[in-house]
Amino acid sequence: DGSGAAEQPAPAEAPPPPDADAAAQAPPPTEPRFDRRESSKELRRCASRSDAAGAARVFSRMEAAGAAPSDADCSLLLHLCGITTPPDVALAARVWEAARAAGTPLHEPSWSGMIRLMC
């Protein structure tokens, strides 16, 4: 331009903004994989502490994972439902129905637990 001033270099190009679409397409974080064996161990720990509320939480996680209780799990859960004051008949019915719907063979300890709750 003839003014004698040195020309300024062009500013560096700014990096492109983060790709919002890529973030939106990222898979959601996954829940920890359900572990039936660990859940059964946790139920036994709850039973050893007479922790009916803890056992109910374990059963809720089982339900969320689509896992039916085994006969032993069912028996423990029914026992713990029976020691609450008042007995948790609603949870016992959920446990019983989940096991029956999955075709879990229920033996005497489970049947006895349910009968005690209903009598």
Jmol script that loads the backbone (N, CA, C; Angstrom):
load data "model"
ATOM      1  N   ASP A   1       0.818  -1.178   0.000  1.00  0.00           N
ATOM      2  CA  ASP A   1       0.000   0.000   0.000  1.00  0.00           C
ATOM      3  C   ASP A   1       0.860   1.238   0.000  1.00  0.00           C
ATOM      4  N   GLY A   2       2.148   1.095   0.188  1.00  0.00           N
ATOM      5  CA  GLY A   2       3.053   2.197   0.063  1.00  0.00           C
ATOM      6  C   GLY A   2       3.213   3.003   1.325  1.00  0.00           C
ATOM      7  N   SER A   3       2.602   2.616   2.427  1.00  0.00           N
ATOM      8  CA  SER A   3       2.715   3.391   3.645  1.00  0.00           C
ATOM      9  C   SER A   3       3.996   3.081   4.381  1.00  0.00           C
ATOM     10  N   GLY A   4       4.692   2.074   4.004  1.00  0.00           N
ATOM     11  CA  GLY A   4       5.938   1.713   4.639  1.00  0.00           C
ATOM     12  C   GLY A   4       5.764   0.816   5.841  1.00  0.00           C
ATOM     13  N   ALA A   5       4.552   0.552   6.266  1.00  0.00           N
ATOM     14  CA  ALA A   5       4.339  -0.334   7.407  1.00  0.00           C
ATOM     15  C   ALA A   5       4.454  -1.782   6.945  1.00  0.00           C
ATOM     16  N   ALA A   6       5.039  -2.586   7.775  1.00  0.00           N
ATOM     17  CA  ALA A   6       5.187  -4.002   7.426  1.00  0.00           C
ATOM     18  C   ALA A   6       3.825  -4.664   7.461  1.00  0.00           C
ATOM     19  N   GLU A   7       3.651  -5.538   6.527  1.00  0.00           N
ATOM     20  CA  GLU A   7       2.380  -6.247   6.472  1.00  0.00           C
ATOM     21  C   GLU A   7       2.279  -7.240   7.617  1.00  0.00           C
ATOM     22  N   GLN A   8       1.124  -7.292   8.236  1.00  0.00           N
ATOM     23  CA  GLN A   8       0.864  -8.231   9.320  1.00  0.00           C
ATOM     24  C   GLN A   8       0.523  -9.588   8.710  1.00  0.00           C
ATOM     25  N   PRO A   9       1.113 -10.665   9.293  1.00  0.00           N
ATOM     26  CA  PRO A   9       0.727 -11.981   8.765  1.00  0.00           C
ATOM     27  C   PRO A   9      -0.732 -12.271   9.123  1.00  0.00           C
ATOM     28  N   ALA A  10      -1.349 -13.053   8.294  1.00  0.00           N
ATOM     29  CA  ALA A  10      -2.748 -13.432   8.543  1.00  0.00           C
ATOM     30  C   ALA A  10      -2.814 -14.255   9.831  1.00  0.00           C
ATOM     31  N   PRO A  11      -3.836 -14.001  10.671  1.00  0.00           N
ATOM     32  CA  PRO A  11      -3.944 -14.782  11.902  1.00  0.00           C
ATOM     33  C   PRO A  11      -4.144 -16.272  11.583  1.00  0.00           C
ATOM     34  N   ALA A  12      -3.603 -17.095  12.457  1.00  0.00           N
ATOM     35  CA  ALA A  12      -3.753 -18.546  12.263  1.00  0.00           C
ATOM     36  C   ALA A  12      -5.227 -18.896  12.349  1.00  0.00           C
ATOM     37  N   GLU A  13      -5.575 -19.865  11.579  1.00  0.00           N
ATOM     38  CA  GLU A  13      -6.971 -20.281  11.562  1.00  0.00           C
ATOM     39  C   GLU A  13      -7.313 -20.986  12.872  1.00  0.00           C
ATOM     40  N   ALA A  14      -8.449 -20.634  13.447  1.00  0.00           N
ATOM     41  CA  ALA A  14      -8.890 -21.255  14.701  1.00  0.00           C
ATOM     42  C   ALA A  14      -9.278 -22.703  14.427  1.00  0.00           C
ATOM     43  N   PRO A  15      -9.010 -23.588  15.392  1.00  0.00           N
ATOM     44  CA  PRO A  15      -9.407 -24.983  15.177  1.00  0.00           C
ATOM     45  C   PRO A  15     -10.921 -25.076  15.065  1.00  0.00           C
ATOM     46  N   PRO A  16     -11.387 -26.036  14.320  1.00  0.00           N
ATOM     47  CA  PRO A  16     -12.848 -26.184  14.175  1.00  0.00           C
ATOM     48  C   PRO A  16     -13.473 -26.531  15.530  1.00  0.00           C
ATOM     49  N   PRO A  17     -14.712 -26.130  15.722  1.00  0.00           N
ATOM     50  CA  PRO A  17     -15.379 -26.453  16.992  1.00  0.00           C
ATOM     51  C   PRO A  17     -15.539 -27.970  17.123  1.00  0.00           C
ATOM     52  N   PRO A  18     -15.597 -28.442  18.364  1.00  0.00           N
ATOM     53  CA  PRO A  18     -15.791 -29.892  18.532  1.00  0.00           C
ATOM     54  C   PRO A  18     -17.046 -30.340  17.798  1.00  0.00           C
ATOM     55  N   ASP A  19     -16.980 -31.515  17.293  1.00  0.00           N
ATOM     56  CA  ASP A  19     -18.100 -32.050  16.522  1.00  0.00           C
ATOM     57  C   ASP A  19     -19.209 -32.486  17.477  1.00  0.00           C
ATOM     58  N   ALA A  20     -20.238 -31.669  17.570  1.00  0.00           N
ATOM     59  CA  ALA A  20     -21.356 -31.970  18.469  1.00  0.00           C
ATOM     60  C   ALA A  20     -22.063 -33.247  18.039  1.00  0.00           C
ATOM     61  N   ASP A  21     -22.096 -33.500  16.718  1.00  0.00           N
ATOM     62  CA  ASP A  21     -22.749 -34.715  16.234  1.00  0.00           C
ATOM     63  C   ASP A  21     -22.021 -35.970  16.713  1.00  0.00           C
ATOM     64  N   ALA A  22     -20.687 -35.917  16.747  1.00  0.00           N
ATOM     65  CA  ALA A  22     -19.922 -37.089  17.195  1.00  0.00           C
ATOM     66  C   ALA A  22     -20.231 -37.381  18.659  1.00  0.00           C
ATOM     67  N   ALA A  23     -20.331 -36.335  19.474  1.00  0.00           N
ATOM     68  CA  ALA A  23     -20.638 -36.535  20.891  1.00  0.00           C
ATOM     69  C   ALA A  23     -22.042 -37.116  21.054  1.00  0.00           C
ATOM     70  N   ALA A  24     -22.964 -36.638  20.224  1.00  0.00           N
ATOM     71  CA  ALA A  24     -24.340 -37.121  20.315  1.00  0.00           C
ATOM     72  C   ALA A  24     -24.437 -38.581  19.873  1.00  0.00           C
ATOM     73  N   GLN A  25     -23.533 -39.008  18.986  1.00  0.00           N
ATOM     74  CA  GLN A  25     -23.584 -40.369  18.468  1.00  0.00           C
ATOM     75  C   GLN A  25     -22.780 -41.347  19.308  1.00  0.00           C
ATOM     76  N   ALA A  26     -22.036 -40.853  20.279  1.00  0.00           N
ATOM     77  CA  ALA A  26     -21.246 -41.744  21.125  1.00  0.00           C
ATOM     78  C   ALA A  26     -22.192 -42.654  21.904  1.00  0.00           C
ATOM     79  N   PRO A  27     -21.797 -43.907  22.079  1.00  0.00           N
ATOM     80  CA  PRO A  27     -22.685 -44.811  22.834  1.00  0.00           C
ATOM     81  C   PRO A  27     -22.794 -44.363  24.280  1.00  0.00           C
ATOM     82  N   PRO A  28     -23.956 -44.555  24.894  1.00  0.00           N
ATOM     83  CA  PRO A  28     -24.125 -44.154  26.288  1.00  0.00           C
ATOM     84  C   PRO A  28     -23.244 -45.030  27.182  1.00  0.00           C
ATOM     85  N   PRO A  29     -22.867 -44.500  28.343  1.00  0.00           N
ATOM     86  CA  PRO A  29     -22.078 -45.341  29.243  1.00  0.00           C
ATOM     87  C   PRO A  29     -22.885 -46.572  29.631  1.00  0.00           C
ATOM     88  N   THR A  30     -22.213 -47.688  29.737  1.00  0.00           N
ATOM     89  CA  THR A  30     -22.925 -48.920  30.040  1.00  0.00           C
ATOM     90  C   THR A  30     -22.912 -49.189  31.532  1.00  0.00           C
ATOM     91  N   GLU A  31     -23.968 -49.848  31.980  1.00  0.00           N
ATOM     92  CA  GLU A  31     -24.058 -50.270  33.375  1.00  0.00           C
ATOM     93  C   GLU A  31     -23.093 -51.437  33.558  1.00  0.00           C
ATOM     94  N   PRO A  32     -22.615 -51.616  34.775  1.00  0.00           N
ATOM     95  CA  PRO A  32     -21.781 -52.804  34.996  1.00  0.00           C
ATOM     96  C   PRO A  32     -22.571 -54.057  34.651  1.00  0.00           C
ATOM     97  N   ARG A  33     -21.895 -55.011  34.088  1.00  0.00           N
ATOM     98  CA  ARG A  33     -22.545 -56.260  33.688  1.00  0.00           C
ATOM     99  C   ARG A  33     -23.109 -56.967  34.922  1.00  0.00           C
ATOM    100  N   PHE A  34     -24.323 -57.485  34.790  1.00  0.00           N
ATOM    101  CA  PHE A  34     -24.973 -58.182  35.895  1.00  0.00           C
ATOM    102  C   PHE A  34     -24.243 -59.503  36.140  1.00  0.00           C
ATOM    103  N   ASP A  35     -23.954 -59.778  37.395  1.00  0.00           N
ATOM    104  CA  ASP A  35     -23.249 -61.002  37.786  1.00  0.00           C
ATOM    105  C   ASP A  35     -24.143 -61.775  38.756  1.00  0.00           C
ATOM    106  N   ARG A  36     -24.752 -62.842  38.248  1.00  0.00           N
ATOM    107  CA  ARG A  36     -25.684 -63.632  39.057  1.00  0.00           C
ATOM    108  C   ARG A  36     -24.994 -64.197  40.295  1.00  0.00           C
ATOM    109  N   ARG A  37     -23.787 -64.712  40.125  1.00  0.00           N
ATOM    110  CA  ARG A  37     -23.077 -65.316  41.258  1.00  0.00           C
ATOM    111  C   ARG A  37     -22.815 -64.278  42.347  1.00  0.00           C
ATOM    112  N   GLU A  38     -22.390 -63.089  41.943  1.00  0.00           N
ATOM    113  CA  GLU A  38     -22.128 -62.032  42.927  1.00  0.00           C
ATOM    114  C   GLU A  38     -23.423 -61.588  43.606  1.00  0.00           C
ATOM    115  N   SER A  39     -24.512 -61.535  42.858  1.00  0.00           N
ATOM    116  CA  SER A  39     -25.801 -61.163  43.449  1.00  0.00           C
ATOM    117  C   SER A  39     -26.238 -62.185  44.489  1.00  0.00           C
ATOM    118  N   SER A  40     -26.037 -63.472  44.197  1.00  0.00           N
ATOM    119  CA  SER A  40     -26.390 -64.518  45.165  1.00  0.00           C
ATOM    120  C   SER A  40     -25.528 -64.397  46.424  1.00  0.00           C
ATOM    121  N   LYS A  41     -24.252 -64.110  46.239  1.00  0.00           N
ATOM    122  CA  LYS A  41     -23.372 -63.912  47.403  1.00  0.00           C
ATOM    123  C   LYS A  41     -23.835 -62.718  48.227  1.00  0.00           C
ATOM    124  N   GLU A  42     -24.218 -61.656  47.533  1.00  0.00           N
ATOM    125  CA  GLU A  42     -24.684 -60.461  48.236  1.00  0.00           C
ATOM    126  C   GLU A  42     -25.979 -60.753  49.007  1.00  0.00           C
ATOM    127  N   LEU A  43     -26.868 -61.556  48.419  1.00  0.00           N
ATOM    128  CA  LEU A  43     -28.086 -61.944  49.135  1.00  0.00           C
ATOM    129  C   LEU A  43     -27.747 -62.729  50.396  1.00  0.00           C
ATOM    130  N   ARG A  44     -26.771 -63.637  50.299  1.00  0.00           N
ATOM    131  CA  ARG A  44     -26.374 -64.407  51.489  1.00  0.00           C
ATOM    132  C   ARG A  44     -25.783 -63.494  52.560  1.00  0.00           C
ATOM    133  N   ARG A  45     -25.001 -62.493  52.136  1.00  0.00           N
ATOM    134  CA  ARG A  45     -24.464 -61.540  53.112  1.00  0.00           C
ATOM    135  C   ARG A  45     -25.604 -60.771  53.778  1.00  0.00           C
ATOM    136  N   CYS A  46     -26.594 -60.362  52.996  1.00  0.00           N
ATOM    137  CA  CYS A  46     -27.759 -59.658  53.567  1.00  0.00           C
ATOM    138  C   CYS A  46     -28.475 -60.551  54.570  1.00  0.00           C
ATOM    139  N   ALA A  47     -28.646 -61.828  54.219  1.00  0.00           N
ATOM    140  CA  ALA A  47     -29.337 -62.755  55.114  1.00  0.00           C
ATOM    141  C   ALA A  47     -28.547 -62.934  56.413  1.00  0.00           C
ATOM    142  N   SER A  48     -27.213 -62.982  56.312  1.00  0.00           N
ATOM    143  CA  SER A  48     -26.416 -63.174  57.528  1.00  0.00           C
ATOM    144  C   SER A  48     -26.515 -61.971  58.459  1.00  0.00           C
ATOM    145  N   ARG A  49     -26.841 -60.803  57.900  1.00  0.00           N
ATOM    146  CA  ARG A  49     -27.001 -59.582  58.707  1.00  0.00           C
ATOM    147  C   ARG A  49     -28.474 -59.273  58.981  1.00  0.00           C
ATOM    148  N   SER A  50     -29.375 -60.137  58.515  1.00  0.00           N
ATOM    149  CA  SER A  50     -30.823 -59.883  58.599  1.00  0.00           C
ATOM    150  C   SER A  50     -31.176 -58.538  57.963  1.00  0.00           C
ATOM    151  N   ASP A  51     -30.547 -58.249  56.820  1.00  0.00           N
ATOM    152  CA  ASP A  51     -30.698 -56.975  56.118  1.00  0.00           C
ATOM    153  C   ASP A  51     -31.719 -57.110  54.994  1.00  0.00           C
ATOM    154  N   ALA A  52     -32.993 -56.990  55.357  1.00  0.00           N
ATOM    155  CA  ALA A  52     -34.064 -57.133  54.369  1.00  0.00           C
ATOM    156  C   ALA A  52     -34.032 -56.014  53.334  1.00  0.00           C
ATOM    157  N   ALA A  53     -33.712 -54.799  53.753  1.00  0.00           N
ATOM    158  CA  ALA A  53     -33.672 -53.672  52.813  1.00  0.00           C
ATOM    159  C   ALA A  53     -32.555 -53.869  51.786  1.00  0.00           C
ATOM    160  N   GLY A  54     -31.413 -54.347  52.231  1.00  0.00           N
ATOM    161  CA  GLY A  54     -30.308 -54.614  51.304  1.00  0.00           C
ATOM    162  C   GLY A  54     -30.672 -55.704  50.312  1.00  0.00           C
ATOM    163  N   ALA A  55     -31.334 -56.742  50.798  1.00  0.00           N
ATOM    164  CA  ALA A  55     -31.760 -57.836  49.920  1.00  0.00           C
ATOM    165  C   ALA A  55     -32.782 -57.343  48.894  1.00  0.00           C
ATOM    166  N   ALA A  56     -33.652 -56.436  49.302  1.00  0.00           N
ATOM    167  CA  ALA A  56     -34.634 -55.870  48.366  1.00  0.00           C
ATOM    168  C   ALA A  56     -33.926 -55.095  47.257  1.00  0.00           C
ATOM    169  N   ARG A  57     -32.858 -54.381  47.613  1.00  0.00           N
ATOM    170  CA  ARG A  57     -32.090 -53.649  46.590  1.00  0.00           C
ATOM    171  C   ARG A  57     -31.421 -54.616  45.614  1.00  0.00           C
ATOM    172  N   VAL A  58     -30.873 -55.714  46.137  1.00  0.00           N
ATOM    173  CA  VAL A  58     -30.252 -56.718  45.264  1.00  0.00           C
ATOM    174  C   VAL A  58     -31.306 -57.288  44.319  1.00  0.00           C
ATOM    175  N   PHE A  59     -32.479 -57.621  44.848  1.00  0.00           N
ATOM    176  CA  PHE A  59     -33.542 -58.171  44.006  1.00  0.00           C
ATOM    177  C   PHE A  59     -33.964 -57.160  42.939  1.00  0.00           C
ATOM    178  N   SER A  60     -34.032 -55.877  43.290  1.00  0.00           N
ATOM    179  CA  SER A  60     -34.394 -54.853  42.296  1.00  0.00           C
ATOM    180  C   SER A  60     -33.373 -54.813  41.163  1.00  0.00           C
ATOM    181  N   ARG A  61     -32.097 -54.977  41.482  1.00  0.00           N
ATOM    182  CA  ARG A  61     -31.066 -55.020  40.432  1.00  0.00           C
ATOM    183  C   ARG A  61     -31.234 -56.270  39.580  1.00  0.00           C
ATOM    184  N   MET A  62     -31.608 -57.373  40.224  1.00  0.00           N
ATOM    185  CA  MET A  62     -31.856 -58.604  39.469  1.00  0.00           C
ATOM    186  C   MET A  62     -33.010 -58.394  38.492  1.00  0.00           C
ATOM    187  N   GLU A  63     -34.083 -57.803  38.983  1.00  0.00           N
ATOM    188  CA  GLU A  63     -35.242 -57.530  38.120  1.00  0.00           C
ATOM    189  C   GLU A  63     -34.845 -56.645  36.947  1.00  0.00           C
ATOM    190  N   ALA A  64     -34.079 -55.593  37.233  1.00  0.00           N
ATOM    191  CA  ALA A  64     -33.669 -54.662  36.176  1.00  0.00           C
ATOM    192  C   ALA A  64     -32.826 -55.356  35.115  1.00  0.00           C
ATOM    193  N   ALA A  65     -32.061 -56.362  35.526  1.00  0.00           N
ATOM    194  CA  ALA A  65     -31.222 -57.109  34.589  1.00  0.00           C
ATOM    195  C   ALA A  65     -31.990 -58.237  33.907  1.00  0.00           C
ATOM    196  N   GLY A  66     -33.244 -58.446  34.329  1.00  0.00           N
ATOM    197  CA  GLY A  66     -34.043 -59.515  33.734  1.00  0.00           C
ATOM    198  C   GLY A  66     -33.658 -60.894  34.250  1.00  0.00           C
ATOM    199  N   ALA A  67     -33.039 -60.940  35.430  1.00  0.00           N
ATOM    200  CA  ALA A  67     -32.594 -62.216  36.004  1.00  0.00           C
ATOM    201  C   ALA A  67     -33.584 -62.680  37.061  1.00  0.00           C
ATOM    202  N   ALA A  68     -34.059 -63.894  36.905  1.00  0.00           N
ATOM    203  CA  ALA A  68     -34.985 -64.464  37.889  1.00  0.00           C
ATOM    204  C   ALA A  68     -34.180 -65.028  39.054  1.00  0.00           C
ATOM    205  N   PRO A  69     -34.755 -64.980  40.251  1.00  0.00           N
ATOM    206  CA  PRO A  69     -34.042 -65.566  41.388  1.00  0.00           C
ATOM    207  C   PRO A  69     -34.011 -67.091  41.292  1.00  0.00           C
ATOM    208  N   SER A  70     -32.902 -67.665  41.734  1.00  0.00           N
ATOM    209  CA  SER A  70     -32.832 -69.123  41.835  1.00  0.00           C
ATOM    210  C   SER A  70     -33.714 -69.553  43.005  1.00  0.00           C
ATOM    211  N   ASP A  71     -33.892 -70.853  43.175  1.00  0.00           N
ATOM    212  CA  ASP A  71     -34.667 -71.343  44.306  1.00  0.00           C
ATOM    213  C   ASP A  71     -34.030 -70.898  45.622  1.00  0.00           C
ATOM    214  N   ALA A  72     -32.695 -70.984  45.720  1.00  0.00           N
ATOM    215  CA  ALA A  72     -32.012 -70.569  46.954  1.00  0.00           C
ATOM    216  C   ALA A  72     -32.179 -69.069  47.190  1.00  0.00           C
ATOM    217  N   ASP A  73     -32.050 -68.267  46.117  1.00  0.00           N
ATOM    218  CA  ASP A  73     -32.249 -66.815  46.249  1.00  0.00           C
ATOM    219  C   ASP A  73     -33.670 -66.525  46.709  1.00  0.00           C
ATOM    220  N   CYS A  74     -34.617 -67.214  46.095  1.00  0.00           N
ATOM    221  CA  CYS A  74     -36.027 -67.020  46.430  1.00  0.00           C
ATOM    222  C   CYS A  74     -36.267 -67.336  47.906  1.00  0.00           C
ATOM    223  N   SER A  75     -35.708 -68.434  48.376  1.00  0.00           N
ATOM    224  CA  SER A  75     -35.880 -68.823  49.767  1.00  0.00           C
ATOM    225  C   SER A  75     -35.314 -67.766  50.715  1.00  0.00           C
ATOM    226  N   LEU A  76     -34.108 -67.267  50.411  1.00  0.00           N
ATOM    227  CA  LEU A  76     -33.504 -66.220  51.250  1.00  0.00           C
ATOM    228  C   LEU A  76     -34.354 -64.961  51.252  1.00  0.00           C
ATOM    229  N   LEU A  77     -34.777 -64.554  50.057  1.00  0.00           N
ATOM    230  CA  LEU A  77     -35.576 -63.337  49.959  1.00  0.00           C
ATOM    231  C   LEU A  77     -36.893 -63.468  50.715  1.00  0.00           C
ATOM    232  N   LEU A  78     -37.542 -64.610  50.575  1.00  0.00           N
ATOM    233  CA  LEU A  78     -38.820 -64.812  51.276  1.00  0.00           C
ATOM    234  C   LEU A  78     -38.619 -64.812  52.787  1.00  0.00           C
ATOM    235  N   HIS A  79     -37.532 -65.429  53.237  1.00  0.00           N
ATOM    236  CA  HIS A  79     -37.235 -65.415  54.675  1.00  0.00           C
ATOM    237  C   HIS A  79     -37.062 -63.973  55.159  1.00  0.00           C
ATOM    238  N   LEU A  80     -36.284 -63.183  54.404  1.00  0.00           N
ATOM    239  CA  LEU A  80     -36.043 -61.793  54.814  1.00  0.00           C
ATOM    240  C   LEU A  80     -37.317 -60.955  54.742  1.00  0.00           C
ATOM    241  N   CYS A  81     -38.187 -61.247  53.779  1.00  0.00           N
ATOM    242  CA  CYS A  81     -39.475 -60.542  53.714  1.00  0.00           C
ATOM    243  C   CYS A  81     -40.301 -60.829  54.968  1.00  0.00           C
ATOM    244  N   GLY A  82     -40.162 -62.029  55.499  1.00  0.00           N
ATOM    245  CA  GLY A  82     -40.943 -62.428  56.661  1.00  0.00           C
ATOM    246  C   GLY A  82     -40.447 -61.869  57.976  1.00  0.00           C
ATOM    247  N   ILE A  83     -39.190 -61.403  58.021  1.00  0.00           N
ATOM    248  CA  ILE A  83     -38.680 -60.903  59.307  1.00  0.00           C
ATOM    249  C   ILE A  83     -38.829 -59.394  59.453  1.00  0.00           C
ATOM    250  N   THR A  84     -39.328 -58.737  58.423  1.00  0.00           N
ATOM    251  CA  THR A  84     -39.570 -57.299  58.544  1.00  0.00           C
ATOM    252  C   THR A  84     -40.847 -57.071  59.342  1.00  0.00           C
ATOM    253  N   THR A  85     -40.971 -55.889  59.880  1.00  0.00           N
ATOM    254  CA  THR A  85     -42.186 -55.553  60.634  1.00  0.00           C
ATOM    255  C   THR A  85     -42.838 -54.353  59.962  1.00  0.00           C
ATOM    256  N   PRO A  86     -43.985 -54.517  59.377  1.00  0.00           N
ATOM    257  CA  PRO A  86     -44.719 -55.756  59.120  1.00  0.00           C
ATOM    258  C   PRO A  86     -44.025 -56.542  58.005  1.00  0.00           C
ATOM    259  N   PRO A  87     -44.366 -57.808  57.843  1.00  0.00           N
ATOM    260  CA  PRO A  87     -43.765 -58.602  56.766  1.00  0.00           C
ATOM    261  C   PRO A  87     -43.998 -57.940  55.406  1.00  0.00           C
ATOM    262  N   ASP A  88     -43.005 -58.016  54.548  1.00  0.00           N
ATOM    263  CA  ASP A  88     -43.084 -57.376  53.229  1.00  0.00           C
ATOM    264  C   ASP A  88     -43.709 -58.340  52.227  1.00  0.00           C
ATOM    265  N   VAL A  89     -45.022 -58.433  52.299  1.00  0.00           N
ATOM    266  CA  VAL A  89     -45.764 -59.372  51.446  1.00  0.00           C
ATOM    267  C   VAL A  89     -45.694 -58.943  49.983  1.00  0.00           C
ATOM    268  N   ALA A  90     -45.674 -57.650  49.718  1.00  0.00           N
ATOM    269  CA  ALA A  90     -45.621 -57.166  48.333  1.00  0.00           C
ATOM    270  C   ALA A  90     -44.310 -57.599  47.659  1.00  0.00           C
ATOM    271  N   LEU A  91     -43.184 -57.436  48.357  1.00  0.00           N
ATOM    272  CA  LEU A  91     -41.902 -57.870  47.786  1.00  0.00           C
ATOM    273  C   LEU A  91     -41.887 -59.384  47.634  1.00  0.00           C
ATOM    274  N   ALA A  92     -42.421 -60.102  48.617  1.00  0.00           N
ATOM    275  CA  ALA A  92     -42.461 -61.558  48.530  1.00  0.00           C
ATOM    276  C   ALA A  92     -43.236 -62.000  47.288  1.00  0.00           C
ATOM    277  N   ALA A  93     -44.342 -61.334  47.005  1.00  0.00           N
ATOM    278  CA  ALA A  93     -45.144 -61.682  45.823  1.00  0.00           C
ATOM    279  C   ALA A  93     -44.355 -61.417  44.543  1.00  0.00           C
ATOM    280  N   ARG A  94     -43.600 -60.305  44.501  1.00  0.00           N
ATOM    281  CA  ARG A  94     -42.761 -60.010  43.314  1.00  0.00           C
ATOM    282  C   ARG A  94     -41.699 -61.081  43.120  1.00  0.00           C
ATOM    283  N   VAL A  95     -41.046 -61.470  44.216  1.00  0.00           N
ATOM    284  CA  VAL A  95     -40.001 -62.496  44.150  1.00  0.00           C
ATOM    285  C   VAL A  95     -40.593 -63.809  43.656  1.00  0.00           C
ATOM    286  N   TRP A  96     -41.702 -64.212  44.259  1.00  0.00           N
ATOM    287  CA  TRP A  96     -42.364 -65.464  43.910  1.00  0.00           C
ATOM    288  C   TRP A  96     -42.763 -65.474  42.438  1.00  0.00           C
ATOM    289  N   GLU A  97     -43.387 -64.401  41.995  1.00  0.00           N
ATOM    290  CA  GLU A  97     -43.843 -64.334  40.598  1.00  0.00           C
ATOM    291  C   GLU A  97     -42.677 -64.313  39.619  1.00  0.00           C
ATOM    292  N   ALA A  98     -41.598 -63.623  39.965  1.00  0.00           N
ATOM    293  CA  ALA A  98     -40.421 -63.589  39.083  1.00  0.00           C
ATOM    294  C   ALA A  98     -39.847 -64.989  38.913  1.00  0.00           C
ATOM    295  N   ALA A  99     -39.766 -65.727  40.010  1.00  0.00           N
ATOM    296  CA  ALA A  99     -39.233 -67.090  39.940  1.00  0.00           C
ATOM    297  C   ALA A  99     -40.167 -68.003  39.150  1.00  0.00           C
ATOM    298  N   ARG A 100     -41.444 -67.924  39.439  1.00  0.00           N
ATOM    299  CA  ARG A 100     -42.425 -68.775  38.746  1.00  0.00           C
ATOM    300  C   ARG A 100     -42.484 -68.450  37.253  1.00  0.00           C
ATOM    301  N   ALA A 101     -42.484 -67.156  36.910  1.00  0.00           N
ATOM    302  CA  ALA A 101     -42.562 -66.749  35.504  1.00  0.00           C
ATOM    303  C   ALA A 101     -41.350 -67.246  34.707  1.00  0.00           C
ATOM    304  N   ALA A 102     -40.209 -67.344  35.370  1.00  0.00           N
ATOM    305  CA  ALA A 102     -38.999 -67.811  34.692  1.00  0.00           C
ATOM    306  C   ALA A 102     -38.888 -69.328  34.675  1.00  0.00           C
ATOM    307  N   GLY A 103     -39.845 -69.994  35.335  1.00  0.00           N
ATOM    308  CA  GLY A 103     -39.805 -71.451  35.371  1.00  0.00           C
ATOM    309  C   GLY A 103     -38.808 -72.005  36.385  1.00  0.00           C
ATOM    310  N   THR A 104     -38.419 -71.181  37.350  1.00  0.00           N
ATOM    311  CA  THR A 104     -37.498 -71.643  38.386  1.00  0.00           C
ATOM    312  C   THR A 104     -38.207 -72.691  39.236  1.00  0.00           C
ATOM    313  N   PRO A 105     -37.651 -73.901  39.358  1.00  0.00           N
ATOM    314  CA  PRO A 105     -38.284 -74.890  40.229  1.00  0.00           C
ATOM    315  C   PRO A 105     -38.133 -74.455  41.690  1.00  0.00           C
ATOM    316  N   LEU A 106     -39.241 -74.313  42.372  1.00  0.00           N
ATOM    317  CA  LEU A 106     -39.223 -73.875  43.767  1.00  0.00           C
ATOM    318  C   LEU A 106     -39.447 -75.084  44.668  1.00  0.00           C
ATOM    319  N   HIS A 107     -38.564 -75.226  45.641  1.00  0.00           N
ATOM    320  CA  HIS A 107     -38.608 -76.379  46.541  1.00  0.00           C
ATOM    321  C   HIS A 107     -39.145 -75.977  47.907  1.00  0.00           C
ATOM    322  N   GLU A 108     -39.139 -76.926  48.814  1.00  0.00           N
ATOM    323  CA  GLU A 108     -39.766 -76.762  50.122  1.00  0.00           C
ATOM    324  C   GLU A 108     -39.371 -75.476  50.855  1.00  0.00           C
ATOM    325  N   PRO A 109     -38.085 -75.079  50.907  1.00  0.00           N
ATOM    326  CA  PRO A 109     -37.778 -73.851  51.655  1.00  0.00           C
ATOM    327  C   PRO A 109     -38.497 -72.612  51.103  1.00  0.00           C
ATOM    328  N   SER A 110     -38.612 -72.528  49.781  1.00  0.00           N
ATOM    329  CA  SER A 110     -39.317 -71.386  49.194  1.00  0.00           C
ATOM    330  C   SER A 110     -40.813 -71.479  49.481  1.00  0.00           C
ATOM    331  N   TRP A 111     -41.380 -72.666  49.293  1.00  0.00           N
ATOM    332  CA  TRP A 111     -42.802 -72.835  49.572  1.00  0.00           C
ATOM    333  C   TRP A 111     -43.109 -72.527  51.035  1.00  0.00           C
ATOM    334  N   SER A 112     -42.284 -73.039  51.934  1.00  0.00           N
ATOM    335  CA  SER A 112     -42.493 -72.790  53.367  1.00  0.00           C
ATOM    336  C   SER A 112     -42.413 -71.304  53.697  1.00  0.00           C
ATOM    337  N   GLY A 113     -41.430 -70.637  53.073  1.00  0.00           N
ATOM    338  CA  GLY A 113     -41.293 -69.195  53.300  1.00  0.00           C
ATOM    339  C   GLY A 113     -42.520 -68.430  52.864  1.00  0.00           C
ATOM    340  N   MET A 114     -43.067 -68.797  51.715  1.00  0.00           N
ATOM    341  CA  MET A 114     -44.246 -68.109  51.208  1.00  0.00           C
ATOM    342  C   MET A 114     -45.460 -68.422  52.072  1.00  0.00           C
ATOM    343  N   ILE A 115     -45.596 -69.670  52.489  1.00  0.00           N
ATOM    344  CA  ILE A 115     -46.730 -70.048  53.332  1.00  0.00           C
ATOM    345  C   ILE A 115     -46.686 -69.290  54.658  1.00  0.00           C
ATOM    346  N   ARG A 116     -45.494 -69.202  55.273  1.00  0.00           N
ATOM    347  CA  ARG A 116     -45.373 -68.450  56.533  1.00  0.00           C
ATOM    348  C   ARG A 116     -45.779 -67.001  56.359  1.00  0.00           C
ATOM    349  N   LEU A 117     -45.433 -66.404  55.216  1.00  0.00           N
ATOM    350  CA  LEU A 117     -45.804 -65.012  54.970  1.00  0.00           C
ATOM    351  C   LEU A 117     -47.311 -64.840  54.820  1.00  0.00           C
ATOM    352  N   MET A 118     -47.972 -65.832  54.265  1.00  0.00           N
ATOM    353  CA  MET A 118     -49.390 -65.699  53.972  1.00  0.00           C
ATOM    354  C   MET A 118     -50.298 -66.115  55.128  1.00  0.00           C
ATOM    355  N   CYS A 119     -49.756 -66.783  56.115  1.00  0.00           N
ATOM    356  CA  CYS A 119     -50.586 -67.265  57.235  1.00  0.00           C
ATOM    357  C   CYS A 119     -50.490 -66.344  58.429  1.00  0.00           C
TER     358      CYS A 119
END
end "model"
wireframe off; spacefill off
backbone 0.3
color backbone group
